[in-house]
Amino acid sequence: MPTLSSFYGIKITMNYNDHNPPHIHAEYQDYEAIIMIQTGEVCGQISKRELNLIWQWLDLHQSELLENWENARQRKPLSKIAPLP
C-alpha cells in the first residue's frame, strides 16, 4: 500500500484498485481507520485528536486525493501529498 503522506505520527496510504467509495487508510500507533475522501466518514478506530488532523489535511488535499484515487484504479503511479505543517 503506497504511502501518500505522513504527519504527526499519522501514516496515510491508498491501495491500488481498491473498492469504492474513494477512501484513504490512516494508521496511528495501534489504530487503523478508513476515511472516505468526499464525506470524511470513518470506518475503524482512531483517536479523536488524530482524526481531527486527518480531516483538516483531507480538506486541504481532497482534489489531489481524488486524482490519486483515479490513478490507483488505473494502476498508475500515485503522487505524494504534502503533510500538515
C-alpha positions in Angstrom: 0.0 0.0 0.0 1.8 3.2 -1.1 2.2 5.9 1.5 0.8 9.3 0.3 1.7 11.4 3.3 2.9 11.2 6.9 2.5 13.8 9.6 2.3 13.9 13.4 2.9 10.2 13.5 -0.1 9.5 11.2 0.5 7.5 8.0 -1.9 7.9 5.1 -2.0 5.2 2.5 -4.1 4.2 -0.5 -4.5 0.7 -2.1 -4.3 0.1 -5.9 -7.6 -0.9 -7.5 -9.4 -0.7 -4.1 -13.2 -0.8 -3.7 -15.5 2.3 -3.9 -16.2 4.8 -2.5 -12.9 6.7 -2.7 -11.1 6.5 0.6 -7.7 6.6 2.4 -6.3 4.4 5.0 -4.9 6.1 8.2 -2.7 4.5 10.8 -1.6 6.0 14.1 0.1 3.8 16.7 -2.2 0.8 17.2 -5.2 2.5 15.5 -6.3 2.0 11.9 -9.2 3.6 10.1 -10.6 4.1 6.6 -11.7 7.6 5.8 -14.0 8.5 2.9 -12.4 11.2 0.8 -15.6 13.0 -0.2 -17.6 12.8 3.1 -15.0 12.3 5.8 -16.9 9.3 7.1 -14.8 7.0 9.2 -14.7 3.2 9.5 -12.4 1.8 12.2 -10.8 3.3 15.2 -8.5 6.3 15.5 -8.1 8.8 18.3 -10.2 12.0 18.1 -7.1 14.3 18.0 -5.6 12.5 15.1 -8.9 12.2 13.3 -9.3 16.0 13.5 -5.8 16.4 12.0 -6.7 13.9 9.2 -10.0 15.8 8.4 -8.0 19.1 8.3 -5.5 17.5 5.9 -8.3 15.9 3.9 -10.0 19.3 3.4 -6.7 20.8 2.1 -6.0 18.0 -0.4 -9.3 16.5 -1.5 -8.7 17.1 -5.2 -5.2 15.6 -5.1 -6.6 12.5 -3.2 -9.4 12.0 -5.8 -6.8 12.3 -8.6 -4.6 9.7 -6.8 -7.7 7.5 -6.4 -8.3 7.5 -10.2 -4.6 6.8 -10.8 -4.7 3.9 -8.4 -7.8 2.4 -10.1 -5.8 2.5 -13.3 -2.7 1.2 -11.7 -0.8 4.4 -12.4 1.8 5.9 -10.1 0.5 7.8 -7.1 1.7 11.3 -6.1 3.0 12.1 -2.7 0.9 14.8 -0.9 2.3 17.4 1.4 1.8 16.8 5.1 0.2 19.3 7.5 2.7 22.0 8.5 
